[in-house]
Amino acid sequence: MLAEIRGRSQITIPAEIVKKLGISEGDKFEVIEKDGGIFLCPVVVYPKEKIAKIAKIIKESEKDIAKQSAFASVEDLFADMGIDIDNV
């Protein structure tokens, strides 16, 4: 498919590709130049406050993981949960 560069360096992505990839107005792309070619890679941009919330959740979960202990055997794990594997 051919596309033509227009004023202000704009290129229209052919409708067939837009439909196939589910692209819509406002979507963001990383523009990469490599070996004489131009590549458009769809990206998702999250607001900083959302990333901060995710980072907080990860940090809290790391603290929880540090508190957990490993079991020497599956039997010890079930015993810790109050399950008698001989009576299951």
C-alpha contacts under 8 A as a table, 3 or more apart, distances in Angstrom:
res1	aa1	res2	aa2	distance
1	M	14	P	7.62
3	A	11	I	6.51
3	A	12	T	6.56
3	A	13	I	7.13
3	A	14	P	7.42
4	E	11	I	6.04
4	E	12	T	7.47
5	I	9	S	5.86
5	I	10	Q	5.57
5	I	11	I	4.90
5	I	12	T	7.93
6	R	9	S	5.60
6	R	10	Q	5.07
6	R	11	I	6.17
7	G	10	Q	6.14
13	I	17	I	6.88
13	I	18	V	6.64
14	P	17	I	5.57
14	P	18	V	6.42
15	A	18	V	4.93
15	A	19	K	6.04
16	E	19	K	5.29
16	E	20	K	6.10
17	I	20	K	5.00
17	I	21	L	6.04
18	V	21	L	5.45
18	V	22	G	5.86
18	V	23	I	5.02
18	V	24	S	7.36
19	K	22	G	5.08
19	K	23	I	6.56
20	K	23	I	7.94
23	I	27	D	6.61
24	S	27	D	5.85
27	D	42	P	7.41
27	D	43	V	7.78
27	D	44	V	7.86
28	K	42	P	5.98
28	K	43	V	5.66
28	K	44	V	6.72
28	K	45	V	7.44
29	F	40	L	5.81
29	F	41	C	5.19
29	F	42	P	4.37
29	F	43	V	5.39
30	E	40	L	5.74
30	E	41	C	5.04
30	E	42	P	6.35
30	E	43	V	6.53
31	V	38	I	6.93
31	V	39	F	5.79
31	V	40	L	4.87
31	V	41	C	6.55
32	I	38	I	5.72
32	I	39	F	5.05
32	I	40	L	6.47
32	I	41	C	7.80
33	E	36	G	6.56
33	E	37	G	5.60
33	E	38	I	4.63
33	E	39	F	6.30
34	K	37	G	5.30
34	K	38	I	6.53
34	K	39	F	7.67
46	Y	50	K	6.46
46	Y	51	I	6.71
47	P	50	K	5.44
47	P	51	I	6.61
48	K	51	I	5.08
48	K	52	A	6.11
49	E	52	A	4.98
49	E	53	K	6.30
50	K	53	K	5.15
50	K	54	I	6.33
51	I	54	I	5.04
51	I	55	A	6.09
52	A	55	A	5.05
52	A	56	K	6.20
53	K	56	K	5.09
53	K	57	I	6.33
54	I	57	I	5.13
54	I	58	I	6.25
55	A	58	I	5.11
55	A	59	K	6.13
56	K	59	K	5.08
56	K	60	E	6.18
57	I	60	E	5.18
57	I	61	S	6.14
58	I	61	S	5.09
58	I	62	E	6.18
59	K	62	E	5.15
59	K	63	K	6.55
60	E	63	K	5.19
60	E	64	D	6.49
61	S	64	D	4.96
61	S	65	I	6.18
62	E	65	I	5.04
62	E	66	A	6.25
63	K	66	A	5.17
63	K	67	K	6.58
64	D	67	K	5.25
64	D	68	Q	6.70
65	I	68	Q	5.27
66	A	69	S	7.86
71	F	74	V	7.12
71	F	76	D	6.04
71	F	77	L	5.83
72	A	76	D	6.54
72	A	77	L	8.00
73	S	76	D	5.22
73	S	77	L	6.51
74	V	77	L	4.99
74	V	78	F	6.32
75	E	78	F	5.22
75	E	79	A	6.09
75	E	85	I	7.21
76	D	79	A	4.98
76	D	80	D	6.11
77	L	80	D	5.17
77	L	81	M	6.52
78	F	81	M	5.03
78	F	82	G	6.28
78	F	83	I	5.07
78	F	84	D	6.84
78	F	85	I	6.96
79	A	82	G	4.92
79	A	83	I	5.34
79	A	84	D	6.29
79	A	85	I	7.98
80	D	83	I	7.48
84	D	87	N	5.63
84	D	88	V	6.84
85	I	88	V	5.28
